[in-house]
Amino acid sequence: MLKLVDMEKKLIMLLLLLQLLSLNSLCLGQSSSIPTANITVMGLVYCDVCSSNSFSKHSYFMPGVEVSVICRFKAASSRTREMLTFSANQTTDELGLYKLDITSVEGVSCAAEDDKDSLTASCQASLISTSSDSCNVPGYKTTTDQVVFESKMSNLCVYGFSALNFRPFEKNIDLCGK
């Protein structure tokens, strides 16, 4: 079971890295002293067929799931403690991936390596609904666990959440065992 959890984390990290590498047309130079961040928040939703709270060989990623994403970022200003809040409902694509792009956020920068422990950003993703009749009981329905990828050249931050999941109303004992 531990190997499946590790495999899930590696899969999520791989998808996030591929997303980071595929982003293009980023502004590489900033002429102003005010930072401007390009932020992407993303995660996956899967059906936990065996109700084991982990991704198994019977699990599958779920398209068409509605997810609420809320992020708060501290403004990069020494004169204010302003927090910028972004929220949106996103729907997973055919691969079970939801993504929120927040582009050109003036006054927000990616957290520096030595500033990781301070509250510069906090994000949360929560399940809202699914159109699936066979896999519609929320499992992991809210997450704040995230992995952050940064590009210092373009001030790009990619926040990747741990996976959310639904499960069937009843466990299929023939498929999953007791």
Secondary structure, 3 states (H helix, E strand, C coil): CHHHHHHHHHHHHHHHHHHHHHCCCCCCCCCCCCCEEEEEEEEEEEECCCCCCCCCCCCEECCCCEEEEEEEEECCCCCCCCEEEEEEEEECCCCCEEEEEEEEEECCCCCCHHHCCCCCEEEEEEEEECCCCCCCEECCCEECCEEEEEECCCCEEEEEECCEEEECCCCCHHHHCC
